[in-house]
């Protein structure tokens, strides 16, 4: 079965998928942007659950229930802060997508939605981040027997247009 790739323009918290990915900070206890939105919609139970996870390293990922979200699960991953590209940022961002997809496989999930990890407050260039996201999902996603749908949730026209162009849809 081949994976279907989609671009969605809007809040990732609105998506009815098995897992959404949270572009989290190392504490996993909430923050701004996507992280704050996910925590607000999921409710206080998410923060309470995350306290027991004791944070997350940059480039790694951890999974929690979705609580009040439409999504059944939240995969929290910590992207790198952009420092010009010479401090291991591409490898760390690639690892965020790889580790998230490993959790998709481990839990037998059929659908996942990714935000544009690290492109907000962490200032990763959108074009470089989108290329990494799509490359990893194409190379790894096709090898996951349960995965049917990958959605790139874009907050804004510029991001959505770039992802559509890179995906050719």
C-alpha positions in Angstrom: 0.0 0.0 0.0 1.3 3.4 -0.9 1.3 6.4 1.5 -0.9 9.3 0.6 0.6 12.8 1.2 -1.5 15.8 1.8 -1.1 19.5 2.7 -3.4 21.1 5.1 -3.5 24.8 5.8 -4.7 25.6 9.3 -4.2 24.4 12.9 -2.9 20.9 13.4 -5.2 20.7 16.4 -8.2 20.5 14.0 -7.1 17.3 12.3 -8.8 14.0 13.0 -5.8 11.7 12.6 -4.3 9.0 14.8 -1.3 11.2 15.7 -0.3 14.8 15.4 3.3 15.8 15.9 4.1 18.6 18.4 7.1 20.8 17.7 7.9 20.8 21.4 10.6 22.3 23.6 12.9 20.1 25.7 10.6 20.3 28.8 7.5 19.0 26.9 5.5 21.2 29.2 4.1 23.6 26.7 5.3 26.8 25.1 4.3 29.0 22.2 3.3 28.4 18.6 2.2 24.8 17.7 3.3 23.6 21.2 1.1 26.0 23.0 -1.9 25.4 20.7 -1.7 21.6 21.2 -1.4 22.0 25.0 -4.4 24.4 25.1 -6.7 22.1 23.1 -5.5 18.9 24.7 -6.1 20.3 28.2 -4.2 20.1 31.5 -4.0 16.3 31.4 -1.4 16.6 28.6 1.0 18.7 30.7 0.4 16.4 33.7 1.3 13.3 31.5 4.3 15.1 30.0 5.7 15.8 33.5 6.2 12.1 33.9 8.3 11.9 30.7 11.1 14.1 32.1 11.6 16.0 29.0 13.0 15.1 25.5 16.3 15.6 23.8 16.6 17.6 20.6 16.1 15.2 17.7 14.2 12.6 19.7 10.5 12.0 20.1 8.0 10.7 22.7 4.4 9.8 22.4 1.4 10.7 24.7 -2.4 10.3 24.5 -4.2 13.1 22.7 -6.6 13.8 25.6 -9.1 16.5 24.3 -7.7 16.6 20.8 -9.3 14.8 17.9 -6.0 13.0 17.4 -5.6 9.9 19.5 -1.9 10.5 20.1 0.6 13.4 20.3 4.1 12.7 19.2 6.3 15.3 20.8 9.6 16.0 19.0 12.2 18.7 19.8 13.7 20.3 16.7 17.0 22.2 16.6 17.4 25.9 16.8 18.8 27.3 13.5 22.4 28.4 14.0 23.4 28.7 10.3 23.4 25.0 9.4 26.8 24.1 10.6 25.9 23.0 14.1 24.3 19.7 13.2 20.8 21.2 12.6 20.0 19.2 9.4 20.8 15.9 11.1 18.8 16.8 14.2 15.8 17.9 12.2 16.0 14.7 10.1 16.1 12.7 13.3 12.9 14.4 14.5 11.0 13.0 11.5 12.7 9.6 11.7 12.0 9.2 15.4 8.4 10.3 14.9 7.9 7.7 12.2 9.5 5.0 14.3 6.7 5.7 16.9 4.2 5.4 14.1 5.6 2.0 13.3 5.8 0.9 17.0 2.2 1.8 17.6 0.9 0.6 14.3 -0.6 4.0 13.4 -2.3 4.7 10.0 -2.2 8.5 9.9 0.1 11.3 11.1 0.2 15.1 10.8 3.4 17.0 11.0 3.8 20.7 11.5 6.8 22.5 10.0 9.2 21.6 12.8 11.7 24.3 13.9 10.5 26.9 11.4 8.8 29.2 14.0 10.6 30.4 17.0 13.6 28.2 16.2 14.1 30.0 12.9 15.0 27.0 10.7 14.6 28.2 7.1 11.2 27.0 5.8 12.5 25.7 2.4 15.3 23.7 4.0 13.0 22.3 6.7 10.3 21.3 4.1 12.8 19.5 2.0 14.0 17.4 5.0 10.5 16.7 6.1 9.4 15.4 2.7 12.6 13.5 2.0 12.4 11.6 5.3 8.7 10.9 5.0 9.1 9.6 1.4 12.1 7.4 2.3 10.9 6.0 5.6 7.1 6.3 5.3 6.9 3.8 2.4 8.5 1.1 4.6 5.9 1.3 7.3 3.2 -1.3 6.8 0.4 0.4 8.6 1.0 4.0 7.5 -1.6 5.3 4.9 -1.6 9.1 5.3 0.9 11.8 6.0 -0.4 15.3 6.4 1.8 18.4 6.4 -0.1 20.9 8.5 0.9 24.3 7.4 0.1 27.5 9.2 0.0 30.0 6.4 -0.2 30.3 2.6 3.5 30.5 2.1 4.2 27.3 3.9 1.3 25.4 2.3 2.3 26.6 -1.2 5.9 25.4 -0.7 4.9 22.0 0.6 2.4 21.6 -2.3 5.1 22.5 -4.8 7.7 20.1 -3.3 5.1 17.3 -3.2 3.9 18.2 -6.7 0.2 18.3 -5.7 
